[in-house]
Amino acid sequence: MSEHDASQEVMRLQGLRKSYNVGKPTEVEVLHGLDLRLQRRDFAALVGASGSGKSTLLNVIGLLDRPTAGELFLLAEPTQSMDDARRTELRGSAIGFVFQFHHLIQAFTTLENVLMPLMVATGKPTREQIDRARGLLAQVGLEGLEQRKPDQLSGGQQQRVAVARALVTHPALLLADEPTGNLDSKSATEVFQLFRNFNREFGCAVLLVTHDSRMSEQCDRTIMLVDGNIESDEALG
């Protein structure tokens, strides 16, 4: 791999395996030696039947879970032997998460929810960070709603707050797990378009888990997971 290629690489899996109940009679391997690369500006769908290992893979890539064997490189840094403090730091700075359920904090305003990853990392947000969060809310169409609480927003608006929160750290990689699963088709299209815009604007790689074929067909690449193996990895269009 050339130095230029390496600088463009956001995430690489090398022989990655994940088992549960290791060492017990009920031990089961869910991911079977996966190799995969994501580079800046990649916009990929991760598809597969229920139980194929998609959420497990996302949790491992997102440093929420450790692989049993193999290696995960994030921004060219090996993570397998990384201590918890460094994993938490890297997760907070390099990765944005959007889930099917938005997980907003009801007691906080929209603006405070977007600022949450920065507040966790550095404490009191700076003026520049507050301006960045306000700008993101404007970009996701929520200008003027900064002081509303989540229960004063529609489902689609709440998910857009979650998208802004995921992007406020300017992550290198955005992981989205069925992010439009609870939305009507109009809101789903709008949220998908937001991912597209940020992918192009910030060069943020996107890995999107979806059951919606209309959504996966709009991605640039589709990675098919079957029983814990990557069966295909195809560029579209």
N, C-alpha and C positions, 0 to 999 in steps of 0.2 A: 504494500500500500504506500503510495507516495505521501509526502508531507502535506501536500495540498489536499489530498483526499482525506487524510486524517483530520485536518482542521475543519472539514465539512461534516465529519461524522459526529452524530449526536449520541447514538446508542448502538452497541454491538453485543449480541449474544454469541457465546462460543461454547458449544457442547452443553448447553444449559439443561439441567435436570431438576425436577422438583418432586419429592416424595412426601407423603404424610405418614404418620405413625411409624417413623423409622425405627427399625430394630424390633418391632412387634410383629406378631403373627398377622395383624391386619395391615401391615405396611403396603402402601399402594403408590406407584409412580404415576404422576399426573402429566408431567412434561418430560419428553424422552429425547434429550440431547439436541436442543434446538440451536440452529445457527441463523442469525438474522441481523441485518444492518438497517439503520435509519439515518438519513443525512438531512442536513438543513434543507428546508423547503419541501421535504417529502410530505405527502398528504395521503396517508394509507388507511384503508379499512381493514380491520381484523374480524373475520367472519368464521362461523362454524356453528354446529349444532349445540344445543344446551349440553353441558357436561364435557365439552371438547377441551376445556382448559383455558378459555379466553380470560376469564376473570383472574384465575391463578397467575397467568402470564403477566397481565397488567399489574397485579400486586407486586410481582417480583421486579418488573421493570421500574415500577414506581418506588422501589426500596421500602415497601410496606411489609415485604416478606423476603426471606433469604432463600436462594436456590440451594438444593442439596449437593449439587456438583456442577462443574462448569464455571463459566465466568460471565459477568455482566459488566461491560464497560460503559460508563456515562461520561461524555465529554473526554474520552480517551483514558479515563481514570478507572482502574479495576476496583470493583466494589466488594468482592467476596470476602476479603479479610479486613474490610474497613470497620472501624469501631462505630458504635451506635451514634456517638456525638457527630462524627463526620457524615454518617449516612443521613442524619436528620438535617444537618446543614446543607448538604448537597440536594436533598429532596426539596428543601425550602427554596433554594435559589435556582435550581435547574429544571424543575418539573412543575407543571400546572396540572391540576386534576379537575375534571368535571364529571359528575356522576349522574345517574338517572334521577336520584333524589338530591335536591340542591343543597341540603344540609346548611341552610342559613341559620344564624343565631337570632331568634325572635326578639330578644331584648335589645338588639343593636339596630341602628339605622342602616339603610342601604349603603351609605358611604362607609360606615364603620365595618360592615361585613366585607366590603371590597378591600379595605385596608388591613384586614385581619392577618394575612400572611406576613405583611411588613411589620405589623405590631408584634407578632410572635418573634420575629427575627431580631428586631432592633428596639422594641419598646415604643416610646412615643413617636408617632410619625412626624416626619419633617414636612415643611411647607411644600417642598418639591414633590414628596410622595402623595400628599393630599391633592395637589394639582393633577398629578398623574392619575389618581383614582377618579377624580371628577371628570377628567378627559376621557377615561375609559367608559364611564357611565354615559357620557354624551355619545361616544361611538356606538354603544349598544342600544341607543335610543331611549335612555332614561334620564336625560337632562331635566332638572327641576324636581326630580323625585328622590334626591339625595338623603333627605331627612325622614322619608317614609320608613316604617317598619315592614318587614317581609309580609306580614299578614294583611297589609294594605295594598299589596301588589297581586296581579294575576299570576297564574302558574308560569306562563311564558316569560313574564317580566322577572319573576324570581330566578328562573333558569338563566336569564341574561345577566343578572347580578352575579350568579355563580360563575359565568364565563368571564366577566370582568375581574372577579376575585382571582380566578386561575391565571389570568394574564398580567396581573399588576406587578409581578416580579420580573416580567419579561423573560419567561422561561425559554430554554432551548427546546423543550419537548412538552407538548400538551397531550395528556392521556385522557380520553373521554370514553366512559363506559355507559353505553346506551343513553347518551345525554338527551335524546329527544323521545325516549320511551314513554314519557308521561304527557307529551305535548300534542296538541292538535296539529294538523298538517301544516297550517300557515305558520304557527310558532316554530315548528320543527324546521321548516325551510329557512326561517329567519336565523335561528341559532346555528344551523349548518353554514349559512352564508357568513356569519360572524367568524367562525373557525377559518373559513377560506380567506377572509380579509386579513386576519391576523397572521395566517400562514404566509401570505404574500408580503405583508407590510414588515413583519419582524423576522422573517426567515425561520419561524418557529415550526419545527417538525410536528406533525399531528398524527397520532395513532388512535383511530376511532373504532371502538367495538360497536357493532350494530347488527340487528336482525333485519333491518329495513333494506331490501335490495335496491330500492330507489335511491337510498342514500349512499350505499356502497358503490353503486355504479357511477356516482358523481365524483368519487375519489380518484386519485391518479394511479392508485395501486391497490390491489386486493390480495391480502394474505389469508389463505384458507387453513384453518387449524382443524385437524381431524384426529380425535382420540389422542391428543397430546403431541401430535407430529404436524409439522408444516407440510401440507400436501401440495400446495402451490403458492407461488408468489409472483403475481403478474402485473405488469404495467398496463394500464388501460388507455385506450384512445391513442 
